[in-house]
Each structure stands twice: as C-alpha cells, then as structure tokens.
C-alpha cells in the first residue's frame, strides 16, 4: 500500500511514529475500520467511535495532541 505521506523523506517519518493520535468518528463501521487500518499503517495511534457520544467519551478519557 502506498504511503499517504509520499513527499516525506525517510528521516522525517520517525517523527510521526506513534506520537500523533487520530480519532475517527463514523457511523459506518466498515468505513471507520478501513480508515483506521490505513492510518495505522502510517504509525498513528487510532481511536474509533461509531457515534458522536462515544467520540466525546474518548476525547474526555484519552490524551490528544491538538494542532
């Protein structure tokens, strides 16, 4: 599978490894799972929620780096 960050050099990629976290909120479970797998391939930590309410619970209990 191709990288979603093709323009990053190899020396830049380690800075992304398991430092950044993504929260995916989508009521389509198959789509949510697919997006999570693709993003995890880029070494991100991924949380999934299938409702907005569950997404808010994750935001309250997990630490996220905000940009």
C-alpha positions as CSV (number, residue, x, y, z in Angstrom):
1,X,0.0,0.0,0.0
2,X,1.3,3.5,-0.9
3,X,2.1,6.0,1.9
4,X,-0.4,8.8,2.5
5,X,2.7,11.0,3.0
6,X,4.7,10.3,-0.2
7,X,6.6,13.6,0.0
8,X,8.1,13.0,3.4
9,X,11.7,11.8,3.4
10,X,12.6,8.7,5.5
11,X,14.3,11.0,8.1
12,X,11.1,12.9,8.6
13,X,8.9,9.8,9.1
14,X,10.2,8.7,12.5
15,X,8.9,12.0,14.0
16,X,5.3,10.8,13.2
17,X,5.7,7.3,14.7
18,X,3.2,6.7,17.5
19,X,3.4,10.3,18.6
20,X,0.3,11.5,16.9
21,X,-3.2,10.2,17.6
22,X,-6.3,10.2,15.4
23,X,-9.9,9.9,16.5
24,X,-12.2,8.6,13.8
25,X,-16.0,9.1,14.3
26,X,-18.2,7.5,11.7
27,X,-21.4,5.5,12.0
28,X,-20.4,3.3,9.1
29,X,-18.4,0.7,10.9
30,X,-16.7,-0.8,7.8
31,X,-15.6,2.6,6.6
32,X,-14.4,3.5,10.1
33,X,-12.4,0.3,10.3
34,X,-10.9,0.8,6.8
35,X,-9.8,4.3,7.6
36,X,-8.3,3.2,10.9
37,X,-6.2,0.5,9.2
38,X,-4.9,2.9,6.6
39,X,-4.0,5.5,9.2
40,X,-2.4,2.9,11.4
41,X,-0.1,1.9,8.5
42,X,1.4,5.4,8.8
43,X,2.2,4.7,12.5
44,X,-0.5,6.8,14.0
45,X,-2.4,5.7,17.1
46,X,-6.1,5.4,16.1
47,X,-9.2,5.5,18.2
48,X,-12.6,4.7,16.7
49,X,-16.1,5.7,17.7
50,X,-19.3,4.9,15.9
51,X,-21.4,7.7,17.5
52,X,-20.6,11.3,18.4
53,X,-21.4,10.5,22.1
54,X,-18.8,7.7,22.1
55,X,-16.3,10.0,20.4
56,X,-16.8,12.6,23.1
57,X,-16.2,9.9,25.8
58,X,-12.9,9.1,24.1
59,X,-11.9,12.8,23.9
60,X,-12.5,13.1,27.7
61,X,-10.6,10.0,28.7
62,X,-7.6,9.9,26.3
63,X,-4.8,12.4,25.8
64,X,-4.6,14.1,22.4
65,X,-2.1,16.5,20.9
66,X,-4.1,19.4,19.4
67,X,-2.9,21.2,16.3
